[in-house]
Amino acid sequence: MHITDTPRRFLLCSPDHFDVTFEINPWMTTERRPDREQSWNEWFGLVSELRAAGAVVHHFPSLPGLSDMVFPTDVGVVDGDRFVRGRFRHPERRDEAAHGADWLLERGFTEIPWPDDPDMYLEGGDVVRFADGLLCGNGPRTSPAAAEHLSRVLGVPVVTVPIVDPRFYHLDMSFFPLDERQAMYAPDVWDSEGQRAVEKLVPEPLLISIEEALTFSANAVMVGRTAIMPACPPRIRAELESRGFTVRIAPVGEFLKAGGGIRCMALDLDLLHRAGHLSPLA
Ligand code: ARG
């Protein structure tokens, strides 16, 4: 069902205005601000790792005042030629969704609207594809009703995973899909119902501990068989390599100060790349 022979496309936002000016997750403190030059170096390093692995990188220009824009994954869920815009829990990030939507609309994507329900929240970091469906974190940032809405409008099964550890406030910090059968994940981050649901879904898991997940190792992207990760503890690296994956580290320590890693920084423009819904981007 998925089209795998076209290059993976990501949308990245440069750190021109990146900063930690508010605290909306346990990682952020305005006492520990990112270094500007180091942020640029890390960002360019990530772009070149993505390109070296064969991905196409699109640039989303950042805007003053929106210091978290460097994490465009949260602005929506893209399904080929259409998208659902994010509905941010925190007012500090709400304007980002509109800018993300404008970027997509200007390039020919179609927006799937939300119902008029003020209690629905959805941030793209909670939405991860595995095999022919989606997993959707439920907790600090995304409401269960939003996951149901996604499933309805996109016509894909969505498994809801309740998050109980606030340090891993988006699902993409504890679940990293490797291929159609394998995923690396930290089950201790979720409640027992979520753990059972994921266990049923993933035929070949690579389980990791909370300590291993705290390195942001799961907040990574896969391009072909190359895993591009912020960090990779030796045990995980050995496991991934024995399964035939190549591990590339792109250090993003400045961005971790805002509680975001590589998956947050690279919006997957082909998340659900399905026949019938092809991206309007060349
Ligand atoms: N400072 C951002 C926030 O708290 C970080 C976003 C992380 N994004 C992600 N997909 N995990 O919202």
Boltz pocket constraint, residues with backbone or C-beta under 6 A from the ligand:
constraints:
  - pocket:
      binder: B
      contacts: [[A, 24], [A, 25], [A, 28], [A, 68], [A, 71], [A, 73], [A, 74], [A, 93], [A, 124], [A, 125], [A, 126], [A, 170], [A, 172], [A, 173], [A, 258], [A, 259], [A, 260], [A, 261], [A, 263], [A, 264], [A, 265]]
      max_distance: 6.0
